[in-house]
Amino acid sequence: MRSLLYVLTFLTVIGAAFWAYHENYKTQAALGDAQAVRGEIAEARARLAVLRAEWAYLNRPDRLRDLAEVNFERLGLMPLEPDQFGRVDQIAYPQPPELPITDPVEISSAGAQEQEP
């Protein structure tokens, strides 16, 4: 009986060791994947910073003004002037829509008793 208990204990220890070994390798693989994703995110952020810098360079006011002047015949773009802009209080915002009354309730005070003060 004792030898059966020793064998079962030994097999349990072997099973636990195999499970721990397997979990260790799965954990190492997951950490490697996470590191790869972090690297991809860093590269994407660097690309995004370059794209933002290029966008800012291409949208310089003096460059856009020159392009509008060069392509005036084809596009008819007028140069921007400060008096072309309005104020915020001049914006006409739409009124909220009125909700339809679907189930009207009639109210009457014909049957109410008068209260004395």
N, C-alpha and C positions, 0 to 999 in steps of 0.2 A: 504494500500500500504506500509505503514511504517512497519507494522508487518511482511509482507512478506520479506522486506529487512532485518529485524532483524533475522528472521528465516534462511534466506540464509547466512547471516554473521555468525550466530551461527554454522550452518552446515559446513561452510568453515573452521572455527576455529577447530571444532571437527575433520574434515578430515585432516587438516594440523598437528594436534597433533598426530593422529593415524599414519600418514606417518612419522613424526619425530621419534616417538616411535619405529616404525618398522625399520627405517634406523639406529637408535642407536644400536639396537640389531644385525643387519647385520654387522655394523662396529665393534662391540665388537667381533663377531664371526671371522671376517677377521683378526683382531689383534691377536686373540688367535691362529688362523692357522699360521700366520706369525711367532709367537713366537715358535710354535712347529717346523716349518721348520728350524728356526735358531738353535734350540736345536739339530735337526737331523744333520745339517751341522757341528755343533761343535763336535758331536759324530763321524761323518765321518772323520773329520780332526784329531781327536785323534787316531782313528783306523789307519789312513794313516801314522801318525807319528810313531806308534808302528811298522807297517809293514816296513817302511823305516829303522827303527833301526834294525829290525830282518834281513832285506836284507843286510845291512851293516855288521852285525855280521857274517852272513853266507858267505859273500864274502871277508872275511879277507884273505890277501895274504898268510899268514902262514898256514891257514886252507886249502886253495885250493891247496897249494904246497903239504901238507901232504896227501890230498885226491888223488892227481895225482900220488904220489909215491905209495900209498897203492893199487890203481887200475891200475897200469901200465900194468900188465899182460893182463887185460881185455880191457882197453881203448887205451893203447899205447900213452898216453899223455906225452909230454915232458915238463919239467919245463921251465918257461919263463926266458929268458936271455936278457940282455940289447942289445946285438948285433943282436937279432932277429928282431928288429924294424928298419924301414927305415926312410928316411927323406921325408918331404913333396914334395921337388922338384924332387923326384924320381917317383912320381905317374904319370902314363900315363893317362891323361884325354882324352876321346874320342873327335874327331873333330866334330864340328857341321855339320849336313848333308847339302849337297848342294841341293838347291832348283831346281826342274826341270823347264826348260823353256818351257812354254806351248804355248805362242803366240809370236813367234819371230817377230821383226820388222827390216826390212832391211833399212840401212842408207847408203846413197851414196852422194858424193859431186860432182858427174858428172855434174849436172845441175846448180851448184852454180856459181855465178859471183865472180871473184877475186876482192878483195878489195885492193885499193892502200893505202900504209902507209901515 
